[in-house]
């Protein structure tokens, strides 16, 4: 018991948003200390790490034959356990460069749609990366904590978290998830929709980085008064030669219609499954949107129009899951008279 109290006093508590596109790390008392792409560059054959994060992302599709740039997470889950472990270890070593006196405690946000095997893979990678204790909680619960939503009130709160590989919609009340739905669709599918559109309409092959830039620069979910344009470069699908193309925001919006419609249908389905009293709370309080995908221009406005429910974009939506995961132990430790209740509610979410 004495050693446990000693460990907790000197332990570093870390919250991780292990995202398909980006990994964010929150350290208690310091805030977000890492926000880098979930990419690892390794030597072919030896699997020796050459670069991680932003530097590795610049190598995607541009590496020589002896180096491979890998995205170890797909659709919000680990596709390459060994590489994920190396990535987590690299980020942890980066923020804790000295020899650890007491190993850190880690809380990791994961989509509800992952399997038990995939959940265990996340835990295993964290333990192998040097964690003393690992808690795995649902992303929407972590996002709600990170967005400072009073989830322990006897009232309904809806959170829509659109990440790189998954979209998760949950109704939370009294610290528990009443209804939750998740689909393996997110920002990556937005990018893929743009790639398919450009190829089918203009016979131009573009990469993920180009489509992501296009989405972020002139992408929108609703018609805008001003039509924006942007020049992109790619490979002509017929001649195989490099070619330039000017594309406008109207085309980008058309390309994004299918994945956006899928997200809206999932939100409607979740609202339809919500008990009437909690649904009344949501109509009054609104839907809180988190995750990088929620930053698509006009998306909150479109969702509000389609559902008839107010939509609020969380402050710093990209950081909500990592911040919420990092605050997990703060809820446990600093809950005051209600700390035991809070601990039990949160613990029931984690496995």
C-alpha positions as CSV (number, residue, x, y, z in Angstrom):
1,X,0.0,0.0,0.0
2,X,2.8,2.4,0.9
3,X,4.6,1.6,-2.3
4,X,1.4,2.2,-4.3
5,X,1.0,5.6,-2.7
6,X,4.6,6.4,-3.4
7,X,4.3,5.3,-7.0
8,X,1.2,7.4,-7.5
9,X,2.9,10.5,-6.0
10,X,5.8,10.3,-8.4
11,X,4.1,8.6,-11.4
12,X,3.5,10.5,-14.6
13,X,-0.1,10.2,-15.8
14,X,-0.3,10.1,-19.6
15,X,-3.4,10.3,-21.8
16,X,-3.1,9.1,-25.4
17,X,-5.3,9.6,-28.4
18,X,-4.0,6.8,-30.6
19,X,-5.5,8.1,-33.9
20,X,-5.4,6.7,-37.4
21,X,-4.0,10.0,-38.7
22,X,-2.4,11.6,-35.6
23,X,-1.3,10.6,-32.2
24,X,-1.7,13.1,-29.4
25,X,-0.2,12.7,-25.9
26,X,-1.4,14.6,-22.8
27,X,0.7,14.8,-19.6
28,X,-0.9,15.7,-16.3
29,X,0.3,19.2,-15.3
30,X,1.8,19.9,-18.8
31,X,-1.1,19.6,-21.2
32,X,-0.6,18.3,-24.8
33,X,3.1,17.6,-25.3
34,X,2.9,15.5,-28.5
35,X,0.8,16.0,-31.6
36,X,2.3,14.2,-34.6
37,X,1.2,12.0,-37.5
38,X,0.8,8.3,-36.7
39,X,3.5,7.3,-39.2
40,X,6.7,5.3,-38.7
41,X,9.5,4.9,-41.3
42,X,11.5,1.7,-40.9
43,X,14.3,-0.1,-42.8
44,X,13.1,-2.9,-44.9
45,X,14.1,-6.2,-43.5
46,X,15.6,-5.0,-40.2
47,X,12.5,-3.0,-39.2
48,X,14.9,-0.5,-37.6
49,X,13.1,2.8,-37.0
50,X,14.4,5.6,-39.2
51,X,11.8,8.3,-38.4
52,X,8.6,8.8,-36.5
53,X,5.7,11.4,-36.7
54,X,6.0,14.5,-38.9
55,X,9.4,13.5,-40.4
56,X,8.1,10.0,-41.3
57,X,4.9,11.4,-42.8
58,X,7.0,13.5,-45.3
59,X,8.5,10.2,-46.4
60,X,5.1,8.6,-47.3
61,X,5.2,7.4,-50.9
62,X,8.6,9.1,-51.4
63,X,10.9,6.5,-49.8
64,X,13.8,4.6,-51.5
65,X,13.5,0.9,-51.8
66,X,15.2,0.1,-48.5
67,X,12.9,2.3,-46.4
68,X,9.2,1.8,-45.7
69,X,6.9,4.5,-44.3
70,X,4.1,2.8,-42.4
71,X,0.8,4.0,-40.9
72,X,0.4,1.3,-38.2
73,X,-3.3,2.2,-37.4
74,X,-6.2,1.8,-39.7
75,X,-9.8,2.6,-39.0
76,X,-9.0,3.6,-35.5
77,X,-7.3,0.2,-34.6
78,X,-3.8,-1.3,-34.6
79,X,-3.0,-2.9,-37.9
80,X,0.7,-3.4,-37.0
81,X,1.3,-4.1,-33.4
82,X,5.1,-4.1,-33.4
83,X,5.3,-0.8,-35.2
84,X,2.6,0.8,-33.0
85,X,4.7,-0.2,-29.9
86,X,7.8,1.4,-31.4
87,X,5.8,4.6,-32.1
88,X,4.3,4.8,-28.6
89,X,7.8,4.1,-27.1
90,X,9.3,6.9,-29.2
91,X,6.8,9.5,-28.2
92,X,7.0,8.5,-24.5
93,X,10.8,8.6,-24.6
94,X,10.6,12.0,-26.2
95,X,8.5,13.5,-23.3
96,X,10.3,11.5,-20.6
97,X,13.9,11.5,-21.8
98,X,15.5,10.6,-18.4
99,X,15.5,7.1,-17.1
100,X,12.1,6.5,-15.5
101,X,12.1,6.2,-11.7
102,X,8.5,5.1,-11.7
103,X,6.8,3.9,-14.9
104,X,4.0,6.1,-16.2
105,X,0.3,5.3,-16.0
106,X,-1.4,5.5,-19.4
107,X,-5.1,6.0,-20.4
108,X,-5.8,5.4,-24.1
109,X,-9.0,6.3,-26.0
110,X,-10.3,3.7,-28.4
111,X,-13.4,3.4,-30.6
112,X,-16.4,1.4,-29.3
113,X,-16.5,-0.6,-32.5
114,X,-13.2,-2.4,-32.0
115,X,-13.2,-6.0,-31.0
116,X,-11.9,-7.4,-27.7
117,X,-8.8,-8.7,-29.5
118,X,-8.1,-5.2,-30.9
119,X,-8.6,-3.7,-27.4
120,X,-6.1,-6.1,-25.9
121,X,-3.6,-5.2,-28.7
122,X,-3.8,-1.6,-27.6
123,X,-3.2,-2.5,-24.0
124,X,-0.3,-4.8,-24.9
125,X,1.4,-2.2,-27.1
126,X,1.2,0.3,-24.2
127,X,2.6,-2.1,-21.6
128,X,5.5,-3.0,-24.0
129,X,6.1,0.7,-24.5
130,X,6.8,1.0,-20.8
131,X,3.5,1.7,-19.0
132,X,3.0,0.6,-15.3
133,X,-0.8,0.7,-15.6
134,X,-3.0,1.0,-18.7
135,X,-6.7,2.0,-18.8
136,X,-8.6,1.8,-22.1
137,X,-11.7,3.9,-22.3
138,X,-14.1,4.8,-25.2
139,X,-13.2,7.7,-27.3
140,X,-16.5,9.5,-27.0
141,X,-16.3,9.3,-23.2
142,X,-12.7,10.7,-23.3
143,X,-13.8,13.4,-25.8
144,X,-16.7,14.4,-23.4
145,X,-14.3,14.7,-20.5
146,X,-11.9,16.7,-22.6
147,X,-14.6,19.0,-23.8
148,X,-15.5,19.7,-20.2
149,X,-19.0,18.3,-20.6
150,X,-20.6,17.7,-17.1
151,X,-21.1,14.0,-17.9
152,X,-22.0,13.0,-14.2
153,X,-25.1,15.1,-14.2
154,X,-28.5,13.3,-14.5
155,X,-29.0,14.7,-18.0
156,X,-28.3,13.6,-21.5
157,X,-25.3,14.8,-23.5
158,X,-24.6,13.7,-27.0
159,X,-21.0,13.7,-28.4
160,X,-20.1,13.1,-32.0
161,X,-16.4,12.4,-32.4
162,X,-15.2,12.2,-36.0
163,X,-11.6,10.9,-36.1
164,X,-9.4,9.8,-39.0
165,X,-10.7,6.3,-39.2
166,X,-13.9,6.2,-37.1
167,X,-16.9,8.2,-36.2
168,X,-18.5,7.6,-32.8
169,X,-21.8,9.0,-31.6
170,X,-22.7,8.5,-27.9
171,X,-25.3,9.7,-25.4
172,X,-23.9,10.0,-22.0
173,X,-25.7,10.5,-18.6
174,X,-24.5,10.0,-15.0
175,X,-21.0,9.1,-16.3
176,X,-22.2,6.2,-18.3
177,X,-22.9,5.6,-22.0
178,X,-26.6,5.1,-22.5
179,X,-26.5,4.8,-26.3
180,X,-23.4,4.5,-28.5
181,X,-22.9,3.8,-32.2
182,X,-19.7,3.8,-34.2
183,X,-18.8,3.4,-37.9
184,X,-15.4,2.8,-39.4
185,X,-15.5,6.0,-41.4
186,X,-13.8,9.3,-40.8
187,X,-11.4,11.8,-42.2
188,X,-9.5,9.2,-44.2
189,X,-12.8,8.3,-46.1
190,X,-13.3,12.0,-46.8
191,X,-9.9,12.1,-48.4
192,X,-10.5,8.8,-50.3
193,X,-13.8,10.2,-51.7
194,X,-11.9,13.2,-53.1
195,X,-9.3,11.0,-54.7
196,X,-12.0,8.8,-56.4
197,X,-13.9,11.9,-57.6
198,X,-10.8,13.5,-59.2
199,X,-9.8,10.3,-60.9
200,X,-13.3,9.4,-62.2
201,X,-14.2,13.0,-63.4
202,X,-10.8,14.3,-64.5
203,X,-8.7,11.2,-65.1
204,X,-6.1,12.5,-62.6
205,X,-4.5,10.4,-59.9
206,X,-3.6,12.3,-56.7
207,X,-2.3,11.1,-53.4
208,X,-3.6,11.3,-49.9
209,X,-1.6,14.3,-49.0
210,X,-3.0,16.3,-51.9
211,X,-6.6,15.3,-51.2
212,X,-6.2,16.1,-47.5
213,X,-4.8,19.6,-48.4
214,X,-7.7,20.1,-50.8
215,X,-10.2,19.1,-48.1
216,X,-8.7,21.4,-45.5
217,X,-8.2,24.3,-47.8
218,X,-11.5,24.5,-49.8
219,X,-13.6,21.6,-48.6
220,X,-17.1,22.3,-47.3
221,X,-20.2,20.5,-46.4
222,X,-22.8,23.2,-47.4
223,X,-23.0,25.5,-50.4
224,X,-21.0,28.7,-49.9
225,X,-21.6,32.2,-51.4
226,X,-18.0,32.3,-52.6
227,X,-16.7,29.5,-54.8
228,X,-13.0,28.8,-54.0
229,X,-10.5,27.3,-56.3
230,X,-7.2,25.5,-55.9
231,X,-4.6,24.1,-58.2
232,X,-3.5,20.5,-57.7
233,X,-0.9,18.3,-59.3
234,X,-1.0,14.6,-60.1
235,X,-0.5,11.9,-62.7
236,X,-2.7,11.7,-65.8
237,X,-4.5,8.3,-65.6
238,X,-4.3,7.9,-69.4
239,X,-0.9,9.2,-70.5
240,X,0.9,8.5,-67.2
241,X,2.4,12.0,-67.3
242,X,2.3,14.7,-64.6
243,X,-0.5,17.2,-65.0
244,X,-2.0,20.2,-63.2
245,X,-5.7,20.8,-62.6
246,X,-7.7,23.6,-61.1
247,X,-10.6,22.3,-59.0
248,X,-13.3,24.3,-57.1
249,X,-15.1,24.0,-53.8
250,X,-18.4,22.9,-55.5
251,X,-16.7,19.8,-56.8
252,X,-15.1,19.0,-53.5
253,X,-18.5,19.3,-51.8
254,X,-20.0,16.9,-54.3
255,X,-17.2,14.4,-53.7
256,X,-17.8,14.5,-49.9
257,X,-21.5,14.0,-50.1
258,X,-21.5,10.2,-49.6
259,X,-19.3,10.0,-46.5
260,X,-21.0,13.0,-44.9
261,X,-24.4,11.5,-45.5
262,X,-23.2,8.3,-43.8
263,X,-22.2,10.3,-40.7
264,X,-25.5,12.2,-40.6
265,X,-27.5,8.9,-40.9
266,X,-25.6,7.5,-38.0
267,X,-26.3,10.5,-35.9
268,X,-30.0,10.3,-36.7
269,X,-30.0,6.6,-35.8
270,X,-28.4,7.3,-32.5
271,X,-31.0,10.0,-31.8
272,X,-33.7,7.6,-32.6
273,X,-32.4,5.1,-30.1
274,X,-32.2,7.7,-27.3
275,X,-34.8,7.6,-24.5
276,X,-37.3,10.5,-24.7
277,X,-36.2,12.3,-21.5
278,X,-32.5,12.2,-22.6
279,X,-33.5,13.2,-26.1
280,X,-35.2,16.3,-24.7
281,X,-32.0,17.2,-22.9
282,X,-30.0,16.9,-26.1
283,X,-32.5,19.2,-28.0
284,X,-31.9,21.8,-25.3
285,X,-28.2,21.3,-24.9
286,X,-27.2,20.4,-28.4
287,X,-24.8,17.9,-30.0
288,X,-21.1,18.5,-29.1
289,X,-18.7,17.7,-32.0
290,X,-15.1,16.7,-31.5
291,X,-12.3,15.2,-33.6
292,X,-10.5,16.5,-36.6
293,X,-13.3,15.6,-39.0
294,X,-15.7,18.0,-37.3
295,X,-13.5,20.9,-38.5
296,X,-14.7,20.4,-42.1
297,X,-16.2,23.8,-43.0
298,X,-20.0,23.9,-42.7
299,X,-20.4,20.4,-41.2
300,X,-21.9,21.4,-37.8
301,X,-24.3,23.7,-39.7
302,X,-25.4,20.8,-42.0
303,X,-25.9,18.4,-39.2
304,X,-28.0,20.9,-37.3
305,X,-30.1,21.4,-40.4
306,X,-30.6,17.7,-41.0
307,X,-31.4,16.7,-37.4
308,X,-33.1,19.8,-36.1
309,X,-30.8,19.8,-33.1
310,X,-28.3,22.5,-32.2
311,X,-24.7,21.6,-32.8
312,X,-21.8,23.0,-30.9
313,X,-18.2,22.6,-32.0
314,X,-16.0,21.9,-29.0
315,X,-13.1,24.1,-28.1
316,X,-10.0,22.6,-29.6
317,X,-11.9,19.6,-31.0
318,X,-8.6,17.8,-32.2
319,X,-7.4,17.7,-28.6
320,X,-10.5,16.5,-26.7
321,X,-9.8,12.8,-26.7
322,X,-6.2,13.1,-25.5
323,X,-7.1,15.7,-22.9
324,X,-10.0,13.6,-21.6
325,X,-7.9,10.5,-21.4
326,X,-5.2,12.5,-19.5
327,X,-7.8,13.8,-17.0
328,X,-9.0,10.2,-16.2
329,X,-6.9,9.9,-13.1
330,X,-7.6,13.5,-12.1
331,X,-11.3,12.4,-11.8
332,X,-10.3,9.5,-9.7
333,X,-8.0,11.4,-7.4
334,X,-9.7,14.8,-7.1
335,X,-13.4,13.8,-7.2
336,X,-13.9,15.0,-3.6
337,X,-16.9,13.4,-1.9
338,X,-18.0,11.9,-5.2
339,X,-14.6,10.5,-6.2
340,X,-15.6,6.9,-5.4
341,X,-18.7,7.2,-7.6
342,X,-16.8,8.8,-10.4
343,X,-14.1,6.1,-10.2
344,X,-16.7,3.4,-10.4
345,X,-18.4,5.0,-13.4
346,X,-15.2,5.5,-15.3
347,X,-13.9,2.0,-14.3
348,X,-17.0,0.4,-15.7
349,X,-16.2,2.0,-19.1
350,X,-12.7,0.6,-19.2
351,X,-11.7,-2.9,-19.6
